[in-house]
Amino acid sequence: MTVQDTDPAEFTRQWEEWHARREAALTDPHGFLAVTSLRWLDAEPTRFPDAPGAWSTGDDGVVVELADGERLTVDGTEVSGRHAFGVLPERSGVNAVAGRAVVEVARRGGHDILRPRHPDNALRLEHPATPAYAPDPRWAVTGRYVPFDTPRAVTVGAAVEGLQHVYDAPGQVEFELEGATYRLTAFNGAAPGSLHVLFTDATSGVTTYAANRSVSIAAPDDSGRVLIDFNRATNLPCAYTDLATCPLPPDGNRLPVAVEAGERIPHERLATTG
């Protein structure tokens, strides 16, 4: 879990491949840049211009009423008329296909939402590559995982005002930067045993997105060591669009140092802020 002996050219090549994969996922025809609206569902059936059907939610979950000639494909099956999606677990979602578009039906912060995704959305078609700091091995630091006695439920804010998210935090990661020791609360990552850290630092709001940054960490080794590669610190979707409900970092996850590594403020935000 060290990059000290890594050939600089190889380190850069691996980072460039990673960054290319990031951009490919971001610009996927149904990725976040394809989202055309964020709809908060309630008991009143409502039609929206970028999705077929009249949508509502209640105690039994999300329901869509499709008019004559309207169709959706859900889990490979074409549906018409009334279709019930049921009660969705928090942070889960279902993608319903409508022609070339995908209608994401999801639950975030205790609310059922609709996010249609259209491949021809201008935000996606006009997206310039996300700027990033040049990769530098000194920002790939070895640390250690410090587990809590039991996982803690941590409530954090969201990019949407008034919304909150609750995540289980299994522990913290401890590491040194510029001679000082820091600890950041970590959430569970996508892969078994892996970790996910939301943070800000002295670059936030200056050269990196102000609200949050994210870094994924592979599962600790048998000694609890982890590699925290800030070169792979990423933007969350809310850095590109206001149609995202991204979580904010937990209290204490602000670093006082400038972590000049990873993805920078997207051009989309630079264009709107001057």
Secondary structure, 3 states (H helix, E strand, C coil): CCCCCCCHHHHHHHHHHHHHHHHHHHCCCCCHHHECCCEECCCCCEEECCEEEEEEEECCEEEEECCCCCCEEECCEEECCEEEEECCCCCCEEEEEECCEEEEEEEECCEEEEEEECCCCHHHHCCCCCCECCCCHHHEEEEEEEEEEEEEEEEEEECCCCCEEEEEEEEEEEEEECCEEEEEEEEECCCCCCEEEEEECCCECCCECCCCEEEEECCCCCCCEEEEEHHHCECCHHHCCCCCCCECCCCCCECCCCCCCCECCCHHHHHHHC
